[in-house]
Each structure stands twice: as structure tokens, then as C-alpha cells.
Amino acid sequence: MNEPQSDTRRAAVAMQAAADGATVAANSFRTDLDVEHKDGKTDVVTQVDRDAQETVIETIRTAFPDEPVVGEEEDALKTVPETGPAWIVDPIDGTNNYVRGSRAFGTAVAAVVDGEPVAAAFDCPALSDTYRVGPDGVFRNGEPLSVSDCTDPETATVCPTFWWDFDQRDQYATAARAVVDRFGDMRRYGCTQLELALVASGTLEGTMTNLQTNPWDTVAGVQSIRAAGGVVTDLEGNRWQHDSTGLVASNGAVHDELLAATREIVE
């Protein structure tokens, strides 16, 4: 069993590592960036992503030198170990926003033990918001968070999240239609970790996708929602895990409606 004291230390290291990576990103924000493409026209990366990830990993390994790191860029692991402690890093979540000068981006760091998150942080330097999750709860800039108390889907705001590529635009359109048919309004920020954090803070009532997501895009934010009193499941309504298909995250009160909306995408 993981000790609470260890989780507290991991939360502190996650917050420091996220802050260090966010500083690297912030230093080059709205500068002339050399943008590369990884796996498609919208899958972009910069040298800043790589530098930020290296900085985050250095901070983690100073405190936990023998623990594996799963990360989006370069040589980091791509699969979360089933047993033991590990770290999950996204140096810049929302890189498309970042290269366009949009403030909706940040550095996400999560600590897991046996695949389950125990601590996390998400630092959004251009928004001056830092989210931290640990044994004592979830906080934004030191203030405790809780999910929205909205119970009426027709007054709820929901965000389709993750990325439907060009060969999946029918699913993207169906997701948008399902949201606007069932809920009061829709948002989309282009940064999954931020969208999850906004559910944790009560700004959104939910966010959803039918796709299998990457752990670096999701685990920190999922832990934030759960710590804030929300619910996160897969398409079957089972407890979401880092390798689940589909992600349905809500304040709990509108979860059944959100789950039904997400299932419409694949019907």
C-alpha cells in the first residue's frame, strides 16, 4: 500500500516539475518558433516541447531517480507500467494553441502507483493558474476546488475533447451535435488537460470523447476531477483507466446524460 506521506512528497515534486516545465514554455511563448509536424498536419511539436520535457524529467529524477517516466516527446516511455511507481509527463499540452499564441496550454505531471494516479499537477503559465492534486485534495492556486452542483443538463456546459482526425470528422460532428442537442452550451479549448481541470473547478459540467486517449493528455486532469468530487468513466460506464476506450468526465449529476451523448458518436 502506498503511504500518504509518500503521496504528499510526490504531489510536491509533481508541482515543482510542472512549474519548471511551464517556465521553459513561458519563456518562448509568442516568440518566433520553429514548428515541426509529427504525424499529420495538426500534430505539431517544437524544440520547446522537448526542452520542457527534459526539464520536467530532470526535476522528477532528482527526487525519484529510479522511477520510470512516460512522456509525449522523444525517448520517454509511451506505456504506463502496470506495477510500481511511475510518472506521466506532457511538457506542453495544447501545443497547437501554444504555437498560435493562445494562452490555453500548460505542463502536466502525474505520479502513478500500479497504474493508479496518486498525485498530479498542471501548470498553465499564460493563465497564471496552477492545479495541484494530492492526499489533501485538489487546488487551483492554493484554493480548494469542487465540481459544479448543476443538475439540469439544459443549463450545463460541456466540451468535446481530444482530437478527431480528418478521417474521423463525422465522429467530431456527431459529438458536437450530441452535446448541443442535450446540453445548454458547448465549449472547446484545444487542451485536454485544461478541459479536465475546468470540470474539476466547476467551470464546465463535463467533457467527453469516444476515442482512446493518451495518458499524458489525461491522467493528471482525471485525478483532479475525482478529487473534486466528479466522476470519470469509459464508454461502458466503468471506472476510467489510462488505457480505457472513451473518456466521459462530469460533475456526476449530469453523467448519465453525458454518457448517452458520448455513445451517440459510435452508434
C-alpha positions, 0 to 999 in steps of 0.5 A: 500500500502506498503511504500518504506521506509518500503521496504528499512528497510526490504531489510536491515534486509533481508541482515543482516539475510542472512549474519548471516545465511551464517556465521553459514554455513561458519563456518562448511563448509568442516568440518566433518558433520553429514548428515541426509536424509529427504525424499529420498536419495538426500534430505539431511539436517544437524544440520547446516541447522537448526542452520542457520535457527534459526539464520536467524529467530532470526535476522528477529524477532528482527526487525519484531517480529510479522511477520510470517516466512516460512522456509525449516527446522523444525517448520517454516511455509511451506505456504506463507500467502496470506495477510500481511507481511511475510518472506521466509527463506532457511538457506542453499540452495544447501545443497547437494553441501554444504555437498560435499564441493562445494562452490555453496550454500548460505542463502536466505531471502525474505520479502513478502507483500500479497504474493508479494516479496518486498525485498530479499537477498542471501548470498553465503559465499564460493563465497564471493558474496552477492545479495541484492534486494530492492526499489533501485534495485538489487546488487551483492556486492554493484554493480548494476546488469542487465540481459544479452542483448543476443538475439540469443538463439544459443549463450545463456546459460541456466540451468535446475533447481530444482530437478527431482526425480528418478521417474521423470528422463525422465522429467530431460532428456527431459529438458536437451535435450530441452535446448541443442537442442535450446540453445548454452550451458547448465549449472547446479549448484545444487542451485536454488537460485544461478541459479536465481541470475546468470540470474539476473547478466547476467551470464546465459540467463535463467533457467527453470523447469516444476515442482512446486517449493518451495518458499524458493528455489525461491522467493528471486532469482525471485525478483532479476531477475525482478529487473534486468530487466528479466522476470519470468513466469509459464508454461502458460506464466503468471506472476510467483507466489510462488505457480505457476506450472513451473518456466521459468526465462530469460533475456526476449529476449530469453523467448519465446524460453525458454518457448517452451523448458520448455513445451517440458518436459510435452508434 
